[in-house]
Structure formats: structure tokens, C-alpha cells
Amino acid sequence: DPLTPAGEPCEVLRPTAPWEKRDGHVTEGPWMLKHRGSYYLMYSGSGAMGADYAIGYATAASPLGPFARYDGNPIAQRGDGIFGPGHHCTVPGPDGRLWMIYHQKNTAKTDWDRFLAMDPLWFDEAGVIQTRLSRGTAQPAP
């Protein structure tokens, strides 16, 4: 049944990257996607109350890892009036495109003043996850 754990717990990721430790040592809110045979473990890092809360990902050949973090993390982060994007999920739209649903902060203050947001998410030709909040990326053609 879905409420009874099966097997032993398996740690797949712990906060080690500098961006994951800016406002607390945190890796949380996991979400997994499978693309071209690879497992993408997306997660949030840093403290959720801070403006530096952000989204990154790691990849593996198995859903249990071992996972390798993407060198360009975080893929959704503070910038251009965006504060603390994180704790997300992805859903396909009616046209099949992926959308990332997440929360972000209204200001840079350390607090829980948040709102929901939604942005497209896509894989580039190299299999790198891109978002509107990724640095140096362009929106995909409709």
C-alpha cells in the first residue's frame, strides 16, 4: 500500500553546494523527471524563508542514484525582481509542453510572504533543463 515503506531508506542528496547553504543547509522538495533514459532529480536548496532559495537538479541512470549535480545549478534563482523561487513540481500542458509550478517571495525580506508562479520548463538539445529563470537562456519557440 502507498503508506507502508518498502525496503530501507536511501539518501540520494545532501546539501554540499554553496548555493544550497546560503540561508541554511537545505536540499528539499524533490521532484523527479525522466528524459531520454536519465532521471532528473529536481530540488530546492537554501532556506525557504530567504530570497536565495532556488531550484537545481542532479541526474542519474537510476531513480536511486548515484546522482551528479548539474554544474550550472541553480536553474531557477533570485534575479530581475524574482526572490526565492522554489519547492516546485512540473506538469504537462494541453500542448505537451512542461510547466514548472513553484512559489516565490514578494520581496527580498526573510519571511513567508509568498505566492504561486508558473513558467515553462524545457530540455535543450544537450538534455539540460532550462527555465525562464535560468541565466543566459532564451524562451523556446512556441
VOROVO-486935 format. One record per atom (N, C-alpha, C): residue number from 1; residue in one letter; atom name; x negated, y, z negated. Coordinates in Angstrom, 1 decimal, padded with zeros to 4 digits. Each point is the difference from the previous one (the first is absolute). Layout:
// VOROVO-486935
- NUM/a/CA/X/Y/Z
...
//
This chain:
// VOROVO-486935
- 1/d/N/-000.8/-001.2/000.0
- 1/d/CA/000.8/001.2/000.0
- 1/d/C/-000.9/001.2/000.0
- 2/p/N/000.5/001.2/000.4
- 2/p/CA/-000.8/001.2/000.1
- 2/p/C/-000.5/000.6/-001.3
- 3/l/N/000.5/-000.5/-001.1
- 3/l/CA/-000.3/000.6/-001.3
- 3/l/C/-001.1/-000.8/-000.8
- 4/t/N/-000.3/-001.2/000.5
- 4/t/CA/-000.9/-000.8/-000.7
- 4/t/C/-001.4/000.0/000.8
- 5/p/N/-001.0/000.5/-000.7
- 5/p/CA/-001.3/000.0/000.7
- 5/p/C/-000.5/-001.4/000.4
- 6/a/N/-000.6/-000.1/001.1
- 6/a/CA/-000.6/-001.3/000.5
- 6/a/C/-001.5/000.1/000.1
- 7/g/N/-000.7/-000.9/-000.6
- 7/g/CA/-001.5/000.1/000.0
- 7/g/C/-000.6/001.0/-000.9
- 8/e/N/-001.3/000.2/000.1
- 8/e/CA/-000.7/000.9/-000.9
- 8/e/C/000.0/001.4/000.6
- 9/p/N/-000.1/001.0/-000.9
- 9/p/CA/-000.1/001.4/000.5
- 9/p/C/-001.3/000.1/000.8
- 10/c/N/000.0/000.9/001.0
- 10/c/CA/-001.2/000.2/000.8
- 10/c/C/-000.2/001.5/000.2
- 11/e/N/-001.1/000.5/-000.5
- 11/e/CA/-000.3/001.4/000.1
- 11/e/C/-000.5/000.3/001.4
- 12/v/N/000.5/000.9/000.8
- 12/v/CA/-000.4/000.2/001.3
- 12/v/C/-000.7/001.4/000.2
- 13/l/N/000.2/000.9/-000.9
- 13/l/CA/-000.6/001.3/000.1
- 13/l/C/000.0/000.7/-001.3
- 14/r/N/-001.1/000.7/-000.3
- 14/r/CA/-000.1/000.8/-001.2
- 14/r/C/-000.6/001.4/000.4
- 15/p/N/000.2/001.0/-000.8
- 15/p/CA/-000.5/001.4/000.4
- 15/p/C/-001.5/000.0/-000.1
- 16/t/N/-000.7/000.2/001.2
- 16/t/CA/-001.4/000.2/000.0
- 16/t/C/-000.5/001.2/000.9
- 17/a/N/000.9/000.3/000.9
- 17/a/CA/-000.4/001.2/000.9
- 17/a/C/000.2/001.3/-000.7
- 18/p/N/-000.8/001.0/000.3
- 18/p/CA/000.1/001.3/-000.7
- 18/p/C/001.4/000.6/000.1
- 19/w/N/000.7/-000.1/001.1
- 19/w/CA/001.3/000.6/000.2
- 19/w/C/001.0/-000.7/-000.9
- 20/e/N/-000.2/-001.2/-000.3
- 20/e/CA/000.9/-000.8/-000.9
- 20/e/C/-000.1/000.4/-001.5
- 21/k/N/-001.1/000.7/-000.3
- 21/k/CA/-000.3/000.3/-001.4
- 21/k/C/000.0/001.5/-000.3
- 22/r/N/000.6/000.9/000.9
- 22/r/CA/-000.1/001.4/-000.2
- 22/r/C/000.9/000.4/-001.2
- 23/d/N/001.1/-000.6/-000.2
- 23/d/CA/000.9/000.4/-001.1
- 23/d/C/000.5/-001.2/-000.7
- 24/g/N/-000.9/-000.8/-000.4
- 24/g/CA/000.3/-001.3/-000.7
- 24/g/C/-000.4/-001.2/001.0
- 25/h/N/-000.5/-001.1/-000.6
- 25/h/CA/-000.4/-001.1/000.8
- 25/h/C/001.2/-000.9/000.3
- 26/v/N/000.5/000.3/001.3
- 26/v/CA/001.3/-000.6/000.3
- 26/v/C/-000.1/-000.6/001.5
- 27/t/N/000.5/-001.2/000.1
- 27/t/CA/000.4/-000.5/001.3
- 27/t/C/001.4/-000.7/-000.3
- 28/e/N/001.0/000.5/000.7
- 28/e/CA/001.4/-000.5/-000.3
- 28/e/C/000.9/000.1/001.2
- 29/g/N/001.2/-000.4/-000.2
- 29/g/CA/001.0/000.2/001.1
- 29/g/C/-000.3/-000.8/001.2
- 30/p/N/-000.4/-001.3/000.0
- 30/p/CA/-000.4/-000.7/001.1
- 30/p/C/001.1/-000.2/001.1
- 31/w/N/-000.4/000.0/001.2
- 31/w/CA/001.0/-000.3/001.1
- 31/w/C/-000.9/-000.7/001.1
- 32/m/N/000.5/-001.1/000.5
- 32/m/CA/-000.8/-000.8/000.9
- 32/m/C/000.7/000.0/001.4
- 33/l/N/-000.8/000.2/001.0
- 33/l/CA/000.4/-000.2/001.4
- 33/l/C/-000.9/-001.0/000.7
- 34/k/N/000.5/-000.7/001.0
- 34/k/CA/-000.8/-000.9/000.8
- 34/k/C/000.0/000.6/001.4
- 35/h/N/-001.2/000.1/000.6
- 35/h/CA/-000.2/000.6/001.3
- 35/h/C/-001.1/-000.8/000.7
- 36/r/N/000.3/-000.5/001.2
- 36/r/CA/-001.0/-000.8/000.8
- 36/r/C/-000.8/-001.0/-000.9
- 37/g/N/000.7/-000.7/-000.8
- 37/g/CA/-000.7/-001.0/-000.8
- 37/g/C/-000.7/000.4/-001.3
- 38/s/N/-000.1/001.3/-000.2
- 38/s/CA/-000.6/000.5/-001.2
- 38/s/C/001.0/000.5/-001.0
- 39/y/N/-000.3/-000.2/-001.3
- 39/y/CA/000.9/000.5/-001.1
- 39/y/C/-000.5/001.4/-000.4
- 40/y/N/000.9/001.0/000.0
- 40/y/CA/-000.3/001.3/-000.5
- 40/y/C/000.6/000.3/-001.3
- 41/l/N/-000.8/000.0/-001.1
- 41/l/CA/000.5/000.3/-001.3
- 41/l/C/-000.1/001.5/-000.2
- 42/m/N/001.2/000.7/000.1
- 42/m/CA/000.0/001.4/-000.2
- 42/m/C/000.3/000.3/-001.5
- 43/y/N/-000.5/001.0/-000.6
- 43/y/CA/000.1/000.3/-001.4
- 43/y/C/-000.2/001.5/-000.3
- 44/s/N/000.4/000.4/-001.2
- 44/s/CA/-000.3/001.4/-000.4
- 44/s/C/-001.1/000.0/-001.0
- 45/g/N/-000.8/001.1/000.0
- 45/g/CA/-001.1/000.1/-001.0
- 45/g/C/000.0/001.3/-000.6
- 46/s/N/-000.7/000.1/-001.2
- 46/s/CA/-000.1/001.2/-000.8
- 46/s/C/001.3/000.0/-000.9
- 47/g/N/000.2/001.0/-000.8
- 47/g/CA/001.2/000.1/-000.9
- 47/g/C/001.1/000.6/000.8
- 48/a/N/001.2/-000.5/-000.2
- 48/a/CA/001.2/000.4/000.7
- 48/a/C/000.5/001.4/-000.4
- 49/m/N/-000.5/000.5/-001.1
- 49/m/CA/000.4/001.4/-000.5
- 49/m/C/-000.8/001.1/000.7
- 50/g/N/-001.2/-000.4/000.6
- 50/g/CA/-000.9/001.0/000.6
- 50/g/C/000.2/000.2/001.5
- 51/a/N/-000.5/001.1/000.4
- 51/a/CA/000.1/000.3/001.4
- 51/a/C/-000.9/-000.8/000.9
- 52/d/N/-001.0/-000.7/-000.6
- 52/d/CA/-000.9/-000.9/000.8
- 52/d/C/000.5/-001.4/000.1
- 53/y/N/001.2/-000.3/-000.5
- 53/y/CA/000.5/-001.4/000.3
- 53/y/C/000.1/-000.1/001.5
- 54/a/N/-000.3/-001.2/000.5
- 54/a/CA/-000.2/-000.2/001.4
- 54/a/C/000.3/-001.5/000.4
- 55/i/N/000.1/-000.2/001.3
- 55/i/CA/000.2/-001.4/000.5
- 55/i/C/-001.2/-000.4/000.8
- 56/g/N/-000.4/-001.3/-000.2
- 56/g/CA/-001.1/-000.6/000.7
- 56/g/C/000.4/-001.4/000.4
- 57/y/N/-000.9/-000.7/000.6
- 57/y/CA/000.3/-001.4/000.3
- 57/y/C/-001.3/-000.9/000.0
- 58/a/N/000.2/-001.3/-000.1
- 58/a/CA/-001.1/-000.9/000.2
- 58/a/C/000.5/-001.2/000.8
- 59/t/N/-000.9/-000.7/000.7
- 59/t/CA/000.4/-001.1/000.9
- 59/t/C/-000.6/-001.3/-000.4
- 60/a/N/000.7/-001.1/000.4
- 60/a/CA/-000.5/-001.3/-000.2
- 60/a/C/000.6/-001.0/001.0
- 61/a/N/-000.6/-001.2/000.1
- 61/a/CA/000.5/-001.0/000.9
- 61/a/C/001.1/-000.8/-000.7
- 62/s/N/000.2/000.2/-001.4
- 62/s/CA/001.0/-000.7/-000.8
- 62/s/C/000.7/001.0/-000.9
- 63/p/N/001.2/-000.2/-000.3
- 63/p/CA/000.7/000.9/-000.9
- 63/p/C/-000.6/000.0/-001.5
- 64/l/N/-000.8/-001.0/-000.3
- 64/l/CA/-000.7/000.0/-001.3
- 64/l/C/-001.4/000.5/000.1
- 65/g/N/-000.4/000.5/001.1
- 65/g/CA/-001.4/000.5/000.2
- 65/g/C/-001.0/-001.0/000.3
- 66/p/N/-001.3/000.4/-000.1
- 66/p/CA/-000.5/001.2/-000.6
- 66/p/C/000.3/001.2/001.0
- 67/f/N/000.2/001.2/-000.6
- 67/f/CA/000.4/001.2/000.7
- 67/f/C/-001.2/000.9/000.1
- 68/a/N/-000.1/000.6/001.2
- 68/a/CA/-001.1/001.0/000.3
- 68/a/C/000.8/001.4/000.2
- 69/r/N/-000.4/001.0/-000.8
- 69/r/CA/000.6/001.3/000.1
- 69/r/C/-000.4/000.6/001.3
- 70/y/N/001.0/000.8/000.6
- 70/y/CA/-000.3/000.8/001.2
- 70/y/C/-000.9/001.1/-000.4
- 71/d/N/-001.1/000.2/000.8
- 71/d/CA/-001.0/001.0/-000.3
- 71/d/C/000.6/001.5/000.0
- 72/g/N/001.1/000.2/000.8
- 72/g/CA/000.6/001.3/000.1
- 72/g/C/001.0/000.3/-001.0
- 73/n/N/000.2/-000.8/-001.0
- 73/n/CA/001.0/000.3/-001.1
- 73/n/C/-000.3/001.3/-000.7
- 74/p/N/001.0/000.7/-000.5
- 74/p/CA/001.4/-000.4/000.1
- 74/p/C/000.6/000.5/001.4
- 75/i/N/001.0/-000.7/000.4
- 75/i/CA/000.6/000.3/001.3
- 75/i/C/001.2/001.0/-000.1
- 76/a/N/000.5/000.2/-001.2
- 76/a/CA/001.0/001.1/-000.3
- 76/a/C/-000.4/000.6/-001.3
- 77/q/N/-000.3/001.3/000.1
- 77/q/CA/-000.6/000.7/-001.1
- 77/q/C/000.4/001.5/-000.1
- 78/r/N/-000.4/000.6/-001.0
- 78/r/CA/000.2/001.5/-000.2
- 78/r/C/-000.5/000.8/001.1
- 79/g/N/000.7/001.0/000.4
- 79/g/CA/-000.5/000.9/001.1
- 79/g/C/001.2/000.7/000.7
- 80/d/N/-000.2/001.2/000.5
- 80/d/CA/001.0/000.7/000.8
- 80/d/C/001.3/000.1/-000.7
- 81/g/N/000.0/000.3/-001.3
- 81/g/CA/001.3/000.1/-000.8
- 81/g/C/000.5/-001.3/-000.4
- 82/i/N/-000.7/-001.1/000.2
- 82/i/CA/000.5/-001.3/-000.5
- 82/i/C/-000.8/-000.3/-001.3
- 83/f/N/000.7/-000.4/-001.0
- 83/f/CA/-000.6/-000.3/-001.3
- 83/f/C/000.4/-001.4/-000.5
- 84/g/N/-001.0/-000.8/-000.3
- 84/g/CA/000.3/-001.3/-000.6
- 84/g/C/000.9/-001.0/000.7
- 85/p/N/-000.2/-000.2/001.4
- 85/p/CA/000.8/-001.0/000.6
- 85/p/C/-000.3/-001.4/-000.4
- 86/g/N/001.0/-000.8/-000.4
- 86/g/CA/-000.4/-001.3/-000.4
- 86/g/C/001.2/-000.9/-000.3
- 87/h/N/-000.3/-001.2/-000.5
- 87/h/CA/001.0/-001.0/-000.4
- 87/h/C/001.1/-000.2/001.1
- 88/h/N/-000.4/-000.6/001.1
- 88/h/CA/000.8/-000.1/001.2
- 88/h/C/000.5/-001.4/000.3
- 89/c/N/000.7/000.0/001.1
- 89/c/CA/000.4/-001.3/000.7
- 89/c/C/000.0/000.4/001.5
- 90/t/N/000.1/-001.0/000.8
- 90/t/CA/000.2/000.2/001.4
- 90/t/C/001.3/-000.7/000.5
- 91/v/N/000.6/000.6/001.0
- 91/v/CA/001.3/-000.6/000.5
- 91/v/C/-000.1/000.3/001.5
- 92/p/N/000.6/-001.0/000.8
- 92/p/CA/000.1/000.3/001.5
- 92/p/C/001.2/000.8/000.3
- 93/g/N/-000.1/001.0/000.9
- 93/g/CA/001.1/000.8/000.4
- 93/g/C/000.8/-000.8/001.1
- 94/p/N/001.1/000.6/000.4
- 94/p/CA/000.8/-000.7/001.1
- 94/p/C/-000.8/-000.2/001.3
- 95/d/N/-001.0/000.8/000.2
- 95/d/CA/-000.8/-000.1/001.3
- 95/d/C/-001.2/-001.0/-000.2
- 96/g/N/-000.1/-000.6/-001.3
- 96/g/CA/-001.1/-000.9/-000.2
- 96/g/C/-001.3/000.7/-000.6
- 97/r/N/000.0/001.3/000.0
- 97/r/CA/-001.2/000.8/-000.6
- 97/r/C/000.1/-000.2/-001.5
- 98/l/N/-001.2/000.0/-000.6
- 98/l/CA/-000.1/-000.1/-001.5
- 98/l/C/000.1/001.4/-000.6
- 99/w/N/000.7/000.0/-001.1
- 99/w/CA/000.1/001.3/-000.8
- 99/w/C/-000.5/-000.3/-001.4
- 100/m/N/-000.7/000.9/-000.6
- 100/m/CA/-000.5/000.0/-001.3
- 100/m/C/000.9/000.8/-000.9
- 101/i/N/000.6/-000.6/-001.0
- 101/i/CA/000.8/000.7/-001.0
- 101/i/C/-000.8/000.2/-001.2
- 102/y/N/-000.2/001.2/-000.6
- 102/y/CA/-000.8/000.2/-001.1
- 102/y/C/000.4/001.2/-000.8
- 103/h/N/-000.6/000.2/-001.1
- 103/h/CA/000.4/001.2/-000.8
- 103/h/C/-001.3/000.9/000.0
- 104/q/N/000.3/001.3/-000.1
- 104/q/CA/-001.1/001.0/-000.2
- 104/q/C/000.4/001.0/-000.9
- 105/k/N/-000.9/000.8/-000.4
- 105/k/CA/000.2/001.1/-001.0
- 105/k/C/000.4/001.3/000.6
- 106/n/N/000.8/000.8/-000.7
- 106/n/CA/000.3/001.3/000.5
- 106/n/C/-001.1/001.0/-000.1
- 107/t/N/-000.9/-000.2/-001.0
- 107/t/CA/-001.1/001.0/-000.3
- 107/t/C/-001.3/-000.8/-000.4
- 108/a/N/-001.1/000.7/-000.1
- 108/a/CA/-001.2/-000.7/-000.5
- 108/a/C/-000.1/-000.2/-001.5
- 109/k/N/001.1/000.5/-000.7
- 109/k/CA/000.0/-000.2/-001.5
- 109/k/C/000.0/-001.5/-000.4
- 110/t/N/-000.5/-000.3/-001.1
- 110/t/CA/000.0/-001.3/-000.5
- 110/t/C/001.4/-000.2/-000.7
- 111/d/N/000.9/-000.7/000.7
- 111/d/CA/001.4/-000.2/-000.5
- 111/d/C/000.6/-001.0/000.8
- 112/w/N/001.3/-000.2/-000.2
- 112/w/CA/000.8/-001.0/000.7
- 112/w/C/001.0/000.7/001.0
- 113/d/N/-000.2/001.2/000.4
- 113/d/CA/000.9/000.7/000.9
- 113/d/C/-000.2/-000.5/001.4
- 114/r/N/000.8/-001.1/000.4
- 114/r/CA/-000.2/-000.7/001.2
- 114/r/C/001.2/000.0/000.9
- 115/f/N/-000.2/-000.3/001.3
- 115/f/CA/001.1/-000.2/000.9
- 115/f/C/-000.4/-001.1/001.0
- 116/l/N/001.0/-000.6/000.6
- 116/l/CA/-000.2/-001.0/001.0
- 116/l/C/-000.4/000.6/001.4
- 117/a/N/-000.8/-000.7/000.7
- 117/a/CA/-000.4/000.4/001.3
- 117/a/C/-000.1/-001.2/001.0
- 118/m/N/000.0/000.3/001.3
- 118/m/CA/000.0/-001.1/000.9
- 118/m/C/-000.8/000.5/001.2
- 119/d/N/-001.0/-000.8/000.5
- 119/d/CA/-000.8/000.3/001.1
- 119/d/C/-000.3/-001.2/000.8
- 120/p/N/-000.3/000.1/001.3
- 120/p/CA/-000.3/-001.1/000.8
- 120/p/C/-001.4/-000.6/-000.4
- 121/l/N/-000.1/-001.3/000.2
- 121/l/CA/-001.3/-000.7/-000.2
- 121/l/C/-000.2/-000.9/001.2
- 122/w/N/-001.3/-000.1/000.4
- 122/w/CA/-000.3/-000.8/001.2
- 122/w/C/-001.4/-000.5/-000.1
- 123/f/N/-000.2/-001.0/000.8
- 123/f/CA/-001.4/-000.6/000.1
- 123/f/C/-000.6/000.5/001.3
- 124/d/N/-001.2/000.5/-000.1
- 124/d/CA/-000.7/000.4/001.3
- 124/d/C/-000.6/-001.2/000.7
- 125/e/N/-000.6/000.2/001.1
- 125/e/CA/-000.6/-001.1/000.8
- 125/e/C/-000.9/-000.9/-000.8
- 126/a/N/-000.8/000.6/-000.9
- 126/a/CA/-000.9/-000.8/-000.8
- 126/a/C/000.6/-000.7/-001.2
- 127/g/N/001.3/000.2/-000.2
- 127/g/CA/000.7/-000.6/-001.1
- 127/g/C/000.0/000.8/-001.3
- 128/v/N/-000.4/001.3/000.1
- 128/v/CA/-000.1/000.9/-001.1
- 128/v/C/001.4/000.6/-000.2
- 129/i/N/000.5/000.0/-001.3
- 129/i/CA/001.3/000.6/-000.3
- 129/i/C/-000.2/001.5/000.1
- 130/q/N/000.9/000.6/000.6
- 130/q/CA/000.1/001.5/000.2
- 130/q/C/001.3/000.5/-000.6
- 131/t/N/-000.1/001.2/-000.5
- 131/t/CA/001.2/000.7/-000.5
- 131/t/C/-000.1/001.5/000.4
- 132/r/N/001.1/000.7/-000.1
- 132/r/CA/-000.1/001.4/000.2
- 132/r/C/-000.9/000.7/-001.0
- 133/l/N/-000.2/-000.7/-001.2
- 133/l/CA/-000.8/000.6/-001.0
- 133/l/C/-001.5/-000.5/000.0
- 134/s/N/-000.3/-000.8/001.1
- 134/s/CA/-001.4/-000.4/000.1
- 134/s/C/-000.8/001.2/000.6
- 135/r/N/-001.2/000.1/-000.4
- 135/r/CA/-000.8/001.1/000.5
- 135/r/C/-000.5/-000.3/001.4
- 136/g/N/000.1/001.0/000.9
- 136/g/CA/-000.6/-000.2/001.3
- 136/g/C/000.8/-000.9/000.9
- 137/t/N/001.3/-000.2/-000.2
- 137/t/CA/000.7/-000.9/000.9
- 137/t/C/001.1/000.8/000.6
- 138/a/N/000.5/-000.5/001.2
- 138/a/CA/001.1/000.7/000.7
- 138/a/C/001.2/-000.9/-000.1
- 139/q/N/001.1/000.6/000.0
- 139/q/CA/001.3/-000.7/000.0
- 139/q/C/000.1/-000.9/001.3
- 140/p/N/000.5/-001.2/-000.1
- 140/p/CA/000.1/-000.9/001.1
- 140/p/C/001.1/000.6/001.0
- 141/a/N/-000.1/-000.4/001.2
- 141/a/CA/001.0/000.4/001.0
- 141/a/C/001.3/-000.7/-000.3
- 142/p/N/001.1/000.7/000.1
- 142/p/CA/001.3/-000.6/-000.3
- 142/p/C/000.3/-001.2/000.9
//
